[in-house]
Amino acid sequence: MTMSVSRRSLLALSAGFGASAMFGDSALAKEAKLGTQSPYFHRMKVGDAEVTVVSDGPLPLGPPKGTFTGASDDEIKKMLVDNFLSPDNIVLEQNSPVVNTGDKLILFDTGMGTSQLFGPITGRQQKSLAEAGIKPEDIDAVVFSHAHVDHIGGVVDASGKVLYPNAQYYIAQSDFDYWTDEGKMGSPLKDFVVHARKNLLPVRDRLVFFKDGQEFLPGVQALAAPGHTVGHSMFMVTSNGKSFAFLGDLTHHAVLLLEKPLMEFSYDTDPKQAAQTRVKMLSMLAANKIPVMSYHFAWPGYGHVAKAGDGFHYYPEPMNMQL
């Protein structure tokens, strides 16, 4: 049997052999591994505003059992595996938008800070801000979606020094009152209360309480979304006719709590109210095709939600690297 080989094929083959002989089979494997990642920020435009998303680092919750309820263990496992996610460890992100309106530099939520309630890989926000070229002293306003430790934990450093010395701080009064209540120190909420008091009381004289529907900063409107906490809020951010909704903790998981929005989440103060709020707000956002940014969705947490059967589907926005 005779095999026909073209002259071009022989030339290509001999070139390959020559490269192997010259460099060896492992030439490309001798370079040292770098072991580093890219900086943890992403920048984009919304209208005339510049939005920089900074991360406080991944937040691992562990196995879903007991944390997400309202579906069987097998059903939850299938939902995760079908979406190429670990069925053994729920890992959330912590995405904080910094909105530069031209007149104000506004940070939404401050991460875990020095607390290691969820492990040692959180508390990165200050590093992320530095990578993004944003100085803490330049922040004019810090806006809290609610007073859970992973949202208010980065107001002060380990020594108690306020990290945003020139900022005004904004939160719903009901959430401030609930999570700084000294009477809850003997309850299962103690760790959350300790960190809320540690971070919020030093800036009490600079706290401003917003109301539902109020535009309390130019282009920033509060939308009450209770259930996760008593005063949990979302924010509509608008600039030159363009908007996005910062969801805070309206939904922690882009699969479980979207595909089945009536599932319950163990960290909710009122899980049933939170589920109803989730459906109501996601329905509004989907119907109006409003872009969303979720604090806990996969980095950088920006995209759209659309109705899908009895639930919703999240479509991440491609990261455009040009401003």
C-alpha positions as CSV (number, residue, x, y, z in Angstrom):
1,M,0.0,0.0,0.0
2,T,1.4,3.4,-1.0
3,M,0.6,6.6,1.0
4,S,0.6,9.9,-1.0
5,V,2.2,12.7,1.0
6,S,2.4,16.2,-0.5
7,R,5.6,18.3,-0.5
8,R,3.8,20.9,1.7
9,S,2.9,18.3,4.3
10,L,6.5,17.0,4.3
11,L,7.8,20.5,4.8
12,A,5.4,21.2,7.7
13,L,6.3,17.9,9.3
14,S,10.0,18.4,9.0
15,A,9.6,21.9,10.5
16,G,7.9,20.4,13.5
17,F,10.6,17.8,14.0
18,G,13.2,20.5,13.7
19,A,11.5,22.6,16.4
20,S,11.3,19.6,18.7
21,A,15.0,18.8,18.2
22,M,16.0,22.4,18.8
23,F,13.9,23.2,21.8
24,G,13.1,19.8,23.3
25,D,9.6,18.5,24.1
26,S,9.4,20.4,27.4
27,A,10.6,23.8,26.2
28,L,7.4,25.6,27.0
29,A,7.1,24.0,30.5
30,K,10.3,25.4,31.9
31,E,8.9,28.9,32.5
32,A,8.3,29.6,36.2
33,K,4.6,29.6,37.2
34,L,3.5,33.1,38.2
35,G,0.9,32.3,40.8
36,T,-0.7,35.7,40.6
37,Q,-4.1,37.1,39.4
38,S,-5.1,40.3,37.7
39,P,-6.2,43.2,39.9
40,Y,-9.6,42.8,41.4
41,F,-11.5,45.7,39.9
42,H,-13.5,46.4,36.7
43,R,-14.4,49.8,35.3
44,M,-17.3,50.8,33.0
45,K,-19.5,53.7,32.0
46,V,-23.2,54.2,32.9
47,G,-24.4,57.3,31.2
48,D,-22.0,60.0,32.2
49,A,-20.9,58.2,35.4
50,E,-17.8,56.1,35.7
51,V,-18.5,52.9,37.7
52,T,-15.6,50.9,39.2
53,V,-16.5,47.5,40.7
54,V,-14.2,46.5,43.5
55,S,-14.1,43.1,45.3
56,D,-13.9,42.2,48.9
57,G,-12.9,38.7,47.9
58,P,-14.9,35.4,47.6
59,L,-17.2,34.5,50.4
60,P,-17.6,30.7,50.9
61,L,-20.8,29.5,52.6
62,G,-20.0,25.7,52.6
63,P,-22.6,23.1,51.6
64,P,-26.0,24.3,50.6
65,K,-27.9,22.0,52.9
66,G,-29.6,24.1,55.6
67,T,-28.7,27.4,54.0
68,F,-31.0,27.1,51.0
69,T,-34.3,25.5,51.8
70,G,-37.5,24.9,49.8
71,A,-36.2,22.2,47.5
72,S,-34.8,18.7,48.0
73,D,-31.1,18.1,48.4
74,D,-31.1,16.2,45.1
75,E,-32.9,19.0,43.3
76,I,-30.4,21.6,44.6
77,K,-27.5,19.4,43.7
78,K,-28.8,19.0,40.2
79,M,-29.3,22.8,39.8
80,L,-25.7,23.4,40.8
81,V,-24.1,20.6,38.8
82,D,-26.2,21.5,35.7
83,N,-24.7,25.0,35.9
84,F,-21.1,23.7,36.5
85,L,-21.0,24.8,40.1
86,S,-19.8,22.8,43.1
87,P,-22.6,21.0,44.9
88,D,-20.4,20.9,48.1
89,N,-19.4,24.5,48.6
90,I,-21.5,27.6,47.8
91,V,-19.0,30.4,47.0
92,L,-20.4,34.0,46.7
93,E,-18.6,37.1,45.5
94,Q,-18.6,40.5,47.1
95,N,-19.0,43.2,44.4
96,S,-19.1,46.8,45.5
97,P,-19.7,49.5,42.9
98,V,-17.9,52.8,43.3
99,V,-19.8,55.5,41.3
100,N,-18.1,58.6,40.2
101,T,-20.8,61.1,39.1
102,G,-18.3,63.9,38.5
103,D,-19.4,65.6,41.6
104,K,-19.5,62.7,44.1
105,L,-17.5,59.5,44.6
106,I,-20.0,57.0,46.1
107,L,-19.1,53.6,47.5
108,F,-21.8,51.0,48.0
109,D,-21.1,48.6,50.9
110,T,-17.8,47.9,52.5
111,G,-17.3,44.2,52.7
112,M,-16.2,42.0,55.7
113,G,-13.3,44.2,56.8
114,T,-11.3,42.5,59.6
115,S,-13.9,39.9,60.4
116,Q,-13.2,36.3,59.4
117,L,-16.6,34.9,60.2
118,F,-16.6,33.3,56.7
119,G,-12.9,32.5,56.5
120,P,-9.6,34.3,55.7
121,I,-10.2,35.1,52.0
122,T,-12.5,38.1,52.5
123,G,-11.5,41.6,53.6
124,R,-9.9,42.6,50.3
125,Q,-11.8,45.8,49.5
126,Q,-9.0,48.2,50.6
127,K,-6.5,46.4,48.4
128,S,-9.0,46.3,45.5
129,L,-9.6,50.1,45.8
130,A,-5.8,50.7,45.8
131,E,-5.5,48.6,42.6
132,A,-8.2,50.7,41.0
133,G,-6.4,53.9,42.0
134,I,-9.1,55.0,44.4
135,K,-8.1,56.6,47.7
136,P,-10.4,56.0,50.7
137,E,-10.1,59.7,51.7
138,D,-11.6,60.6,48.3
139,I,-14.8,58.8,49.0
140,D,-17.6,61.3,49.5
141,A,-20.4,58.9,50.4
142,V,-20.7,55.3,51.7
143,V,-24.1,53.8,51.1
144,F,-25.2,50.6,52.9
145,S,-27.8,48.2,51.5
146,H,-28.1,46.7,55.0
147,A,-26.1,46.2,58.2
148,H,-24.9,42.6,57.8
149,V,-21.2,42.1,58.6
150,D,-20.2,41.5,55.0
151,H,-21.7,44.8,54.0
152,I,-20.6,47.1,56.8
153,G,-17.5,45.3,58.0
154,G,-15.0,47.6,56.3
155,V,-15.8,51.0,57.8
156,V,-13.0,50.8,60.4
157,D,-9.7,49.0,60.5
158,A,-8.4,46.6,63.2
159,S,-7.6,49.5,65.5
160,G,-11.0,51.1,65.1
161,K,-9.7,53.9,62.8
162,V,-12.4,55.1,60.3
163,L,-11.2,54.2,56.8
164,Y,-13.3,56.7,54.9
165,P,-12.6,59.9,56.9
166,N,-14.3,62.4,54.6
167,A,-17.5,60.4,53.8
168,Q,-21.1,60.8,54.8
169,Y,-22.8,57.5,55.5
170,Y,-26.3,56.4,54.4
171,I,-28.5,53.5,55.7
172,A,-32.1,52.7,56.5
173,Q,-32.8,53.7,60.1
174,S,-34.7,50.4,60.8
175,D,-31.6,48.4,59.9
176,F,-29.3,50.6,61.9
177,D,-31.5,50.3,65.0
178,Y,-32.0,46.5,64.6
179,W,-28.3,45.6,64.2
180,T,-26.8,48.0,66.7
181,D,-29.3,47.0,69.4
182,E,-27.2,46.0,72.5
183,G,-30.1,43.9,73.7
184,K,-29.4,41.4,70.9
185,M,-25.9,40.7,72.2
186,G,-27.1,37.6,74.1
187,S,-28.8,36.1,71.0
188,P,-27.6,34.0,68.1
189,L,-27.2,37.3,66.2
190,K,-24.3,38.4,68.6
191,D,-21.5,38.2,66.0
192,F,-23.4,40.3,63.5
193,V,-24.4,42.8,66.2
194,V,-20.8,43.1,67.5
195,H,-19.5,44.0,64.0
196,A,-22.4,46.3,63.2
197,R,-21.7,48.3,66.4
198,K,-17.9,48.2,65.8
199,N,-18.3,49.7,62.3
200,L,-21.4,51.9,62.5
201,L,-21.2,53.5,66.0
202,P,-17.9,55.3,65.2
203,V,-19.6,57.1,62.3
204,R,-23.0,57.6,64.0
205,D,-22.7,61.4,63.8
206,R,-22.2,61.2,60.0
207,L,-25.1,58.7,59.4
208,V,-28.0,59.9,57.2
209,F,-31.2,57.8,57.2
210,F,-32.8,57.5,53.8
211,K,-36.5,56.7,53.0
212,D,-38.0,54.3,50.5
213,G,-38.2,56.1,47.1
214,Q,-36.0,58.9,48.2
215,E,-33.3,60.3,45.9
216,F,-30.9,60.9,48.8
217,L,-27.9,61.5,46.6
218,P,-27.9,62.9,43.0
219,G,-28.9,60.0,40.8
220,V,-29.2,57.5,43.7
221,Q,-32.7,56.4,44.7
222,A,-33.4,54.0,47.6
223,L,-35.9,51.2,47.0
224,A,-37.1,49.3,50.1
225,A,-36.6,45.5,49.7
226,P,-37.2,44.1,53.1
227,G,-37.0,40.5,54.3
228,H,-33.3,39.8,54.1
229,T,-33.1,42.3,56.9
230,V,-35.8,44.7,58.2
231,G,-34.4,47.7,56.3
232,H,-32.7,46.0,53.4
233,S,-32.6,48.3,50.4
234,M,-31.8,48.3,46.7
235,F,-30.6,51.4,44.8
236,M,-31.4,52.7,41.4
237,V,-28.4,54.6,40.0
238,T,-29.1,56.9,37.1
239,S,-26.9,59.1,34.9
240,N,-27.8,60.9,31.7
241,G,-30.8,58.6,31.0
242,K,-28.9,55.3,31.8
243,S,-29.6,53.3,34.9
244,F,-28.6,50.2,36.8
245,A,-30.0,48.7,40.0
246,F,-27.6,47.7,42.8
247,L,-29.4,44.7,44.3
248,G,-27.5,44.4,47.5
249,D,-28.7,41.0,48.8
250,L,-32.0,40.8,47.0
251,T,-30.8,37.4,45.7
252,H,-27.6,35.8,46.9
253,H,-27.3,33.1,44.2
254,A,-27.7,33.5,40.4
255,V,-29.0,30.0,40.0
256,L,-30.8,28.7,43.1
257,L,-32.6,31.9,44.1
258,L,-33.4,32.9,40.5
259,E,-34.6,29.6,39.1
260,K,-36.6,29.1,42.3
261,P,-37.1,32.6,43.8
262,L,-39.5,31.3,46.5
263,M,-36.7,29.2,48.0
264,E,-35.6,30.5,51.4
265,F,-32.2,31.5,52.6
266,S,-31.2,30.9,56.2
267,Y,-29.5,34.3,56.7
268,D,-32.7,36.2,56.0
269,T,-34.4,37.8,59.0
270,D,-37.8,37.0,57.5
271,P,-37.3,34.3,54.8
272,K,-40.9,34.4,53.5
273,Q,-41.0,38.1,53.2
274,A,-37.6,38.1,51.5
275,A,-38.9,35.5,48.9
276,Q,-41.9,37.7,48.1
277,T,-39.7,40.8,47.8
278,R,-37.4,38.9,45.5
279,V,-40.1,37.9,43.2
280,K,-41.6,41.4,43.2
281,M,-38.4,43.2,42.5
282,L,-37.0,40.8,40.0
283,S,-40.3,40.9,38.1
284,M,-40.0,44.7,37.9
285,L,-36.4,44.6,36.8
286,A,-37.0,42.0,34.2
287,A,-40.1,43.7,32.8
288,N,-38.3,47.0,32.4
289,K,-35.0,45.4,31.2
290,I,-33.0,47.4,33.8
291,P,-29.4,46.3,34.2
292,V,-28.5,44.9,37.6
293,M,-25.5,44.6,39.8
294,S,-25.6,42.0,42.5
295,Y,-23.3,42.0,45.5
296,H,-23.0,38.3,45.6
297,F,-23.1,37.1,41.9
298,A,-20.0,35.9,40.0
299,W,-17.5,38.7,39.4
300,P,-18.2,41.5,38.6
301,G,-21.9,40.8,39.1
302,Y,-23.3,43.0,36.3
303,G,-25.9,41.9,33.8
304,H,-29.6,41.4,33.3
305,V,-32.4,39.3,34.7
306,A,-35.2,37.9,32.5
307,K,-38.3,35.9,33.3
308,A,-37.9,32.1,32.7
309,G,-40.9,29.9,33.5
310,D,-41.7,30.3,37.2
311,G,-38.4,31.9,37.9
312,F,-35.7,34.1,36.3
313,H,-32.4,33.7,34.5
314,Y,-29.3,35.9,34.9
315,Y,-27.4,37.0,31.8
316,P,-24.0,38.4,32.7
317,E,-22.9,41.5,30.7
318,P,-19.7,40.9,28.7
319,M,-16.8,42.9,30.3
320,N,-16.1,45.7,27.9
321,M,-12.5,46.7,28.5
322,Q,-12.9,50.1,26.7
323,L,-14.3,53.1,28.5
